Amino acid sequence: MSVGTTMKWVGRSARDRAEVVGHQLKDRALEKRLERAHEEAERLRRENDVLRDEVAESRTEHKKMFDLLERRLDVLEDVEVEKKSRKGRFLLFLIALGGGAYAWMRMRSNGNDAGEWSRTTTYPTATETSASTL
């Protein structure tokens, strides 16, 4: 429904002017929407450019870091690894082996023979001490 059809009681020239004004209002609203869309597109382009620059900078920084890491790894591979002395471990192993042998020998001995390592001492009983003093 246009402005011209709703204004039947007004003269023809007034209807024509009303239609022109209506079209002008629609055109202005459309132009404002287009301007806002254009401004938004420009803002998004600028923001996109800034983000692209940041990504490019971060990529170059990452490449620098990887290059430094690769150089460091190359240097570490070139350095000869010194072998550590394991004298302490060998000595500890010998002590443990000797202790195990000693414990095994103690378990095997029952202390009856004089040549064995058993140190069981037998204390004389009261009857033995009284018999030896007589």
Stockholm file with secondary structure:
# STOCKHOLM 1.0

chainA/1-134         MSVGTTMKWVGRSARDRAEVVGHQLKDRALEKRLERAHEEAERLRRENDVLRDEVAESRTEHKKMFDLLERRLDVLEDVEVEKKSRKGRFLLFLIALGGGAYAWMRMRSNGNDAGEWSRTTTYPTATETSASTL
#=GR chainA/1-134 SS CCHHHHCTTSCHHHHHHHHHHHHHHHHHHHHHHHHHHHHHHHHHHHHHHHHHHHHHHHHHHHHHHHHHHHHHHHHHHHSCCCCCCCHHHHHHHHHHHHHHHHHHHHHHCCSCSTTSCCCCCCCCCHHHHHHHHC
#=GC SS_cons         CCHHHHCTTSCHHHHHHHHHHHHHHHHHHHHHHHHHHHHHHHHHHHHHHHHHHHHHHHHHHHHHHHHHHHHHHHHHHHSCCCCCCCHHHHHHHHHHHHHHHHHHHHHHCCSCSTTSCCCCCCCCCHHHHHHHHC
//
